[in-house]
Amino acid sequence: MITFVIGGNKSGKSDYAMKLLEAEPGPALFLATGKAKDLSFRNQIASHRERRDPALPVVEVGWDLPLALLEAKKNYKAVLVDSLDFWLYVCTQEGRDPELCDALLDVLRHCPDFRIILVSCEIGFTPLPASHEARSFLKKLGRLNQAVAALSHEAYLVVAGLPLALKKAEHGRIQAD
């Protein structure tokens, strides 16, 4: 089952996704896609680490997220990916975003017996950026978020720490709220 958790920066989406992961039975894994390149982001990552159960295994991934998900399926019942926006940025920097987005979506289509919780930023509420690069990234992330939401069994928008169910799986049927 795939659960998609989306929200703005500092909306509480990561905390909500972690609660979902903690409720899962069996061994779980945290796949972190963000790599700190400045002090502020290092502090943010440290804060997230402090709130997580120290027994939860954490693997830092880059563009190889699709492969990491396939590997995780061998040993874990559930995995949390935080977050797709950082992952897409890495893929874009590598110049491989179309190929790797397709690979990720293919993995998601073929993991029905595995719980995957995906976190991403909803940046569509922001003003249109002035630079071509920023607008291009916005479009790519919007397309990726839409594709992941379409494949998800559940989707939540988190605002001010409150999750709003956008899509729920009930008794094998997917319902949009």
C-alpha positions, 0 to 999 in steps of 0.5 A: 500500500502506498501512502502519500503525505504532502504539505508545505515547508514546516507543515508537519508532514514529516512528523505525520508520516513518521506517526504512520510508519510507527503504527506499522507492524514489523520491521521498518526503514527510513530512507532519507533523501536530503543531504545537508549542504549548509548549517541550517539544513544540518540543524533541521536534519539533527532535529528530525533525528532527535525525534525519531526512535534511535532503533529505526534504521536510516539509510541516506539515498541519492538518485538511487531511490528506486533501487533502494526501495527494491532492496528495502522490500527484501528485509522490511515491511514498511518504508518511509521516504522523506522526501521526494522534493529533495530526491527530485532535486538530486536527480535534476542535478544529475540530469537524469530526472525523466529516467529516474522518475519513470523508474520510481513510478515503475517501482511504485506500480509493482510493490503491492505487498509492501507499505511505502509512505512518501513525503513531498513538498507541495510548492504549488501554493507559492508565487511563481518564481522569477528564474527559469530553473526554479519554474522548471523544477516547480513543474517537474515536482508538480508532475511527480507529485501528481503521478505519485498521488495517482498511484497512492492508495491514501493521500494526505495534505498536512497543514499546520500539523493537521492531516487532511485526507485527500484519498483513502483506501477503504475495503480495497476501493480507493475513494477521493474525499 
